[in-house]
Amino acid sequence: MWWEHYGRLAAYVRERGGIPAQNESREARVLYRWVENQRRNHDAGTLTPDRVEALNVLGE
């Protein structure tokens, strides 16, 4: 499930050039909330290193 969401986010970033804004569209809103949850997981120390690296690649 995590990698499925990640794939959708990666496709969005490739197509639009950046992380979605909250109010762009329904799809963007869903992805925005997912990214926010990943940030919270990271802050809590529960995001695995492979997932941290995968997300960091999108931000480069």
Phi, psi and omega in degrees: 000316181300313183292333175295313177297318179301316179300320177295319178294316180300317178297318179299313181297318178299317184285325188247352175085008179185175178292143183293146171273153187300325188251017181291315182194175177298315179299316180298320180298317179297314180294321178301314179296322178297316178299316178301319178296322179293323176296318178296317177299318179298313179299327180277353180079019183254002178268124185291153182303323179294326178285322176301312180299316180300317179292322179297325178300322180293331183275357182281000000 
